[in-house]
Amino acid sequence: MRTLCLMMGFLLGVVSALQAEPLRVCATTPDLGDLVRQVGGDEVSVTVFAKSSEDPHFIDAKPGFITQLSRADLFVQTGLELEVGWVPVLLQNARNARVLPGASGYLDASSAIVPLEIPAGPVDRSMGDIHAGGNPHYLLDPEAGRAVARLLAERLSQLRPASEPGFRERLAGFEQRLDEAAARWKEALGPHGGAKVVADHNLWPYFAKRFGLTISAFLEPKPGLAPTTRHLAAVVEQMKAEHIQAVLASPYFDARHSAFIVKQTGARIALLAHQVGSRPDTGDYLAMIDHNVKEVAAALAATP
């Protein structure tokens, strides 16, 4: 009897130890990684594949990523073909049934939002980097971030039901901080509703829609194609004709093109963060949105 009790105690201890281990989560981008941490807290251990400075469309499928994914309890991707060039090879080689499409450990965060810019007809390479499912840069809209955080809380709770109260509590705290920040953002950009801007790359439709901006032109002639002198000259003429005085600039886009526009038009550049950590003081999701709002508001306020 004593031996049986000892064995039962040992088994209960093993089960308890296993339950105490954080859920291992692999996220494709810093934005998703931070949202997982916001909701998961100490209940998760997060590996992020894309670096803050990188263009998440083009990431090398490193062997270390495969190793991490092979051990993961949850895999989270942006979806809408953002990672289509590198995630499939990771999933295939990780050989982890828990995180394959259709399993509870696979999560496409785009299922939480309504995509913008879904092409009306067939898509081919002559159109540039067009995504058939819609524009994938939805996390630059803070309300999309809220929706994804809720989705994460639901999935984490499904994977670890005993920790659901903690996930829900951290989600509530995140939403409260978002609501408080949203009041600041509205005050900062509210006076500029309807303002026209140009952008170097088509990263900002969700941000623009959320804050009432109109993106009138892009420095790229087509998504993913380098600007030509002729195209930039046409953008300059459009900016002068429409009195556009702000350029939205992403960190990985060649800064020489924005500099040319500024020299020709006197416009002001808003140095925006395309994902968490890609600019100074953007170390978490809400700080990233806060930075972008301040940059755009400052650029538009400088408009004569």
Secondary structure, 3 states (H helix, E strand, C coil): CHHHHHHHHHHHHHHHHHHHCCEEEEECCHHHHHHHHHHHHHHEEEEECCCCCCCCCCCCCCHHHHHHHHCCCEEEECCCCCCCCCHHHHHHHHCCHHHCCCCCCEEEHHHHCCCCCCCCCCCCHHHCCCCCCCCCCHHHCHHHHHHHHHHHHHHHHHHCHHHHHHHHHHHHHHHHHHHHHHHHHHHHHHHHCCCEEEECCCCCHHHHHHHCCEEEEECCCCCCCCCCHHHHHHHHHHHHHHCCCEEEECCCCCHHHHHHHHHHHCCEEEECCCCCCCCCCCCCHHHHHHHHHHHHHHHHHCCC
